[in-house]
Amino acid sequence: MDRPHLFVDISAHGFGHLAQVAPVLEALGKRLPALRLSIRSGLPTAKLRARVAADFSHLPGSSDFGYVMHDAVSLDLDATAQAYRRQHADWNRLVESDAQLFRQLKPNLVLSDVAYLPLAGAARAGIPAVAMCSLNWAELFAHFFASEDWAPTIHRQMLEAYRSAECFLRLTPGMAMSDLPGLRTIGPIAAVGGDCRQELRRQLGCSGEQRLVLIAFGGVEKQLPVDQWPPLAGLHWLIPQAWQIDQPGFTDFEALGRPITDLMRAVDAVLTKPGYGTFAEAACNGTPLLYLRREDWPEQDVLIAWLQQHGRCREVSDADLLAGRLRPALAALWSQAPPAVPRPSGADEAAAALLPWLATAGKA
């Protein structure tokens, strides 16, 4: 009997798409231990393996670019427009290239979070495909570029690709996606970390009175001038290693050798920007969250409204963040009463939705 084969396309626009997919693959693996996985993504193999426990073949490369970013909270719309126009000038060849790949690999199902090119390629190759995400690039494209005279053809091709999927698994929280008829709304998807709070404090040499704050802006970096911040007694910051800050009160979180979700669960707060992965994981791990709003990012209002209901969160201004004036915001954050922690039911729901195309593989 042939092993069921799932081809997964994971956007490298930050780490949030991987955070959505990995729990689904774990849930699928429990149902189908013989599942064969092929993953295409521009993310490094090591980053994929840190989240995906099952064995997989990695096809390096990105079939989408999402949006060109200046940093984690600001877009380069001119460069993004040029990138879309370049990609769609060669659209038919790109679709045929993906179709040929799928004809060769013969997966039973294609899952995309949330590139539309593999959906179009799968449709041309006659292979079922499912999209899954809290957003889609067509809705964001219309938000930013609908008034441009060159945009209608590109938007039509994007929508046709998304609509060719068997269904679109819309995560909670998620954008409206009113242009997509095959929506199926599922619950939140988030990895729940292991309890390492006491071990982490011993590892850092922190006293019981010190609060730990994780700074994690995801896969698109935003450097903060933390070395110029005024001293904030009683706080210990976990920061990206790339910042190269070597002074008391700061520790590179990568050097701790712990999964990011374990750190998320162990700290007293996380500082980030609105993004599905960190917001959902903060809520489902019961972690208070400070956020810096993104410049004109349509998804963020949905995320913020959901986290206000299901977690503890508070906005911080760019000026206060750059100046390190964070104690009032943190105090207000920690004074909030914790709501009931939401259950991340979406991974099991997504696995159940995908199973019909995979469970029958090899049966005849």
C-alpha positions in Angstrom: 0.0 0.0 0.0 1.3 3.4 -0.9 2.0 5.9 1.9 -0.4 8.9 1.9 1.6 11.9 0.6 0.9 15.5 1.6 2.6 18.4 -0.2 2.7 21.4 2.1 3.6 24.9 0.9 4.5 27.3 3.8 4.9 31.0 3.2 8.2 32.4 4.5 6.6 35.8 5.1 7.6 35.7 8.8 7.2 32.7 11.0 3.4 32.9 11.6 2.5 30.6 8.7 4.8 27.9 10.0 3.2 28.3 13.5 -0.2 27.7 11.9 0.8 24.6 9.9 3.0 22.8 12.4 0.3 21.8 14.9 -1.9 20.6 12.0 0.9 18.3 10.8 1.4 17.0 14.3 -2.4 16.2 14.6 -2.3 14.6 11.2 0.7 12.5 12.1 -1.1 11.0 15.1 -3.9 9.9 12.8 -1.7 8.8 9.9 1.7 7.6 11.2 2.7 6.5 7.7 2.1 10.0 6.3 4.7 11.2 3.9 5.4 14.9 4.0 7.0 17.2 1.3 7.4 20.8 2.5 8.2 23.7 0.2 9.2 26.8 2.0 11.8 29.6 1.9 12.3 29.2 5.6 15.6 27.5 6.7 15.4 23.7 7.2 16.4 24.1 10.8 13.6 26.5 11.5 11.1 24.0 9.9 12.5 21.1 12.0 12.2 23.2 15.2 8.5 23.3 14.7 7.7 20.1 12.7 8.4 17.0 14.6 7.6 14.5 11.8 10.1 13.6 9.1 9.8 15.5 5.9 11.5 16.3 2.6 12.3 20.0 2.3 12.0 21.7 -1.1 13.7 25.0 -0.6 12.1 27.9 -2.4 9.2 30.4 -2.0 6.1 30.3 -4.1 4.9 33.6 -2.6 6.6 36.7 -1.1 3.6 38.1 0.8 4.7 41.7 1.2 8.1 43.3 0.9 8.9 44.8 4.4 11.0 47.6 5.6 10.9 46.0 9.0 8.4 44.0 11.1 5.8 46.7 11.2 6.2 48.7 8.0 5.6 47.8 4.3 7.5 48.7 1.2 4.4 49.0 -1.1 6.4 50.2 -4.1 8.6 47.2 -4.1 5.6 44.9 -3.4 3.7 46.3 -6.4 6.8 45.7 -8.6 7.1 42.1 -7.3 3.5 41.3 -8.0 3.7 42.7 -11.5 6.8 40.7 -12.2 5.3 37.5 -10.9 2.0 37.8 -12.8 3.8 38.9 -16.1 5.0 35.2 -16.1 1.9 33.7 -14.5 1.0 31.0 -16.9 4.6 29.6 -17.0 4.7 29.6 -13.2 1.4 27.8 -12.9 2.6 25.2 -15.4 5.9 24.7 -13.6 4.0 23.9 -10.3 1.6 21.6 -12.2 4.5 19.7 -13.6 6.1 19.4 -10.1 2.8 18.0 -8.8 2.6 15.6 -11.7 6.0 14.3 -10.8 5.6 14.1 -7.1 2.0 12.8 -7.2 0.8 14.0 -3.8 -2.6 12.9 -2.7 -3.3 16.5 -1.5 -1.7 19.9 -1.6 -2.0 22.2 1.5 -1.0 25.8 1.1 -0.6 28.5 3.9 -1.2 30.7 2.1 0.4 31.0 -1.4 -2.1 30.8 -4.2 0.3 29.7 -6.9 0.4 26.0 -5.7 -3.4 26.0 -5.7 -3.5 27.0 -9.3 -0.8 24.5 -10.1 -2.6 21.7 -8.3 -5.8 22.5 -10.1 -4.1 22.3 -13.5 -2.5 19.0 -12.5 -5.9 17.6 -11.4 -4.7 17.2 -7.7 -6.9 18.3 -4.8 -5.7 21.3 -2.8 -6.7 23.1 0.4 -5.8 26.5 1.5 -5.5 27.4 5.2 -4.7 30.7 7.0 -6.1 33.7 8.9 -5.7 35.8 5.8 -5.2 35.6 2.1 -3.1 37.6 -0.3 -5.9 38.5 -2.6 -7.8 40.3 0.1 -4.7 42.2 1.1 -3.8 42.9 -2.5 -7.3 44.5 -3.0 -6.8 46.6 0.1 -3.6 48.1 -1.1 -3.8 48.1 -4.9 -7.4 48.0 -6.0 -7.3 51.5 -7.4 -4.3 50.8 -9.7 -5.1 50.4 -13.4 -2.7 47.3 -13.6 -4.3 45.5 -10.6 -7.6 43.9 -11.9 -6.0 41.1 -13.9 -3.6 40.2 -11.1 -6.4 40.2 -8.5 -8.6 38.0 -10.8 -5.8 35.5 -11.2 -5.3 35.4 -7.4 -9.0 34.9 -6.7 -9.2 32.2 -9.4 -6.4 30.3 -7.7 -7.9 30.5 -4.2 -11.3 29.6 -5.5 -9.9 26.5 -7.2 -9.1 24.9 -3.9 -11.4 22.3 -2.4 -11.9 24.6 0.5 -10.3 27.4 2.5 -9.8 26.6 6.2 -10.2 30.1 7.8 -8.6 30.2 11.2 -10.0 31.9 14.2 -9.3 34.8 14.5 -9.3 35.5 10.8 -10.2 38.1 8.1 -13.6 38.1 6.5 -12.6 36.6 3.1 -16.0 37.4 1.7 -14.6 36.9 -1.9 -13.9 33.2 -1.2 -17.0 30.9 -1.5 -15.4 27.7 0.0 -14.7 29.0 3.5 -14.7 26.6 6.4 -14.1 28.4 9.7 -12.1 26.4 12.3 -10.8 27.3 15.8 -7.5 28.8 16.9 -4.3 27.1 16.0 -1.5 27.4 18.5 1.3 25.3 20.0 1.1 25.1 23.8 4.5 25.2 25.5 5.9 22.9 28.2 6.1 24.2 31.7 9.8 25.3 32.2 9.2 28.5 34.2 11.2 27.5 37.3 14.0 25.8 35.2 14.3 28.9 33.1 14.6 31.2 36.1 17.3 29.0 37.5 19.1 28.9 34.1 19.0 32.8 34.0 19.9 33.2 37.6 16.8 35.4 38.2 15.3 36.0 41.6 11.7 35.3 42.3 10.9 39.0 42.2 12.2 39.6 38.6 9.8 39.6 35.7 10.8 38.0 32.4 9.8 39.7 29.1 10.3 38.1 25.7 10.9 40.4 22.7 9.8 38.5 19.6 8.8 40.3 16.4 8.8 37.1 14.3 10.6 36.3 11.1 10.8 39.9 9.9 13.1 41.7 12.3 12.7 45.1 14.1 15.8 46.2 16.0 15.1 48.1 19.1 17.7 50.4 20.9 17.5 48.4 24.1 21.1 49.2 25.0 19.9 52.9 25.3 16.9 52.2 27.4 16.9 53.5 30.9 17.4 50.8 33.6 14.2 49.0 34.4 14.8 47.4 37.8 13.1 44.1 38.4 12.9 43.2 34.6 15.0 40.7 32.6 14.7 40.8 28.8 14.9 37.9 26.4 16.1 39.3 23.1 17.1 38.0 19.6 20.7 37.0 19.4 21.1 39.0 16.2 20.9 42.2 18.3 24.3 41.4 19.8 23.5 43.1 23.2 25.9 42.1 26.0 24.9 43.8 29.1 23.2 42.9 32.4 19.5 42.3 32.3 19.5 41.0 28.7 19.8 37.4 27.4 19.7 36.0 23.9 16.7 33.7 23.8 18.1 31.4 21.1 21.1 30.6 23.3 18.8 29.2 26.0 18.2 26.1 23.8 14.5 26.0 24.5 11.5 26.0 22.1 10.0 29.4 21.6 6.6 28.2 22.8 8.2 27.0 26.0 9.7 30.4 26.5 6.3 32.0 25.7 4.6 30.0 28.4 7.4 30.7 30.9 7.7 34.5 30.7 5.6 37.2 32.3 5.0 39.1 29.1 5.9 39.1 25.4 6.5 42.2 23.4 5.7 41.9 19.7 3.7 43.2 16.7 0.2 41.9 15.7 0.7 38.6 13.9 -1.4 35.4 14.1 1.3 33.1 15.5 2.4 35.1 18.5 -1.1 36.4 19.3 -2.7 33.0 19.2 0.2 31.4 21.2 0.2 34.1 23.8 -3.6 33.6 24.4 -3.4 29.8 24.5 -0.4 29.9 26.8 -1.9 32.5 29.1 0.9 35.0 28.4 0.2 38.8 28.7 1.2 40.6 25.5 2.4 44.2 24.7 2.0 45.1 21.0 3.2 47.8 18.6 0.7 48.3 15.9 1.7 47.7 12.3 1.4 50.4 9.6 -1.9 49.8 7.7 -2.0 46.0 8.1 -5.7 45.0 7.5 -5.4 41.8 9.6 -4.4 43.4 12.8 -7.7 44.8 14.0 -9.2 41.3 13.9 -6.3 39.9 15.9 -6.3 42.7 18.5 -10.1 42.4 19.0 -9.8 38.7 19.5 -6.9 38.9 21.9 -8.7 41.6 23.9 -11.4 39.1 24.5 -9.4 36.0 25.1 -6.1 37.2 26.6 -4.4 40.1 28.3 -2.9 42.7 25.9 -2.1 46.4 25.7 -0.8 48.6 23.0 2.5 50.5 23.3 3.4 53.5 21.1 6.4 53.6 18.9 7.8 56.6 20.8 7.5 54.9 24.2 9.0 51.7 22.8 12.0 53.4 21.3 12.6 55.4 24.5 12.1 52.3 26.7 9.1 53.9 28.6 7.5 50.5 29.2 7.0 50.3 32.9 3.5 51.9 32.9 2.3 49.8 30.1 3.6 46.6 31.7 2.1 47.5 35.1 -1.3 48.1 33.4 -0.9 44.8 31.5 -0.2 42.8 34.6 -3.1 44.4 36.5 -5.6 42.9 34.0 -7.6 40.0 35.2 -6.7 36.8 33.2 -9.6 35.4 31.1 -10.2 31.7 30.6 -7.4 30.4 28.3 -8.8 29.5 24.9 -8.5 25.9 23.6 -6.5 25.6 20.4 -9.0 23.3 18.7 -8.1 24.4 15.1 -5.3 21.9 14.6 -7.5 18.9 15.2 -10.3 20.4 13.2 -8.0 21.1 10.2 -6.6 17.5 10.4 -10.1 16.1 10.4 -10.9 18.2 7.3 -7.8 17.0 5.4 -8.1 13.4 6.4 -10.6 12.3 3.7 -8.0 13.0 0.9 -5.2 11.2 2.8 -6.8 8.3 4.6 -7.9 6.5 1.4 -4.4 6.7 -0.2 -3.3 3.4 -1.5 -6.7 1.8 -1.0 -8.4 0.4 -4.1 
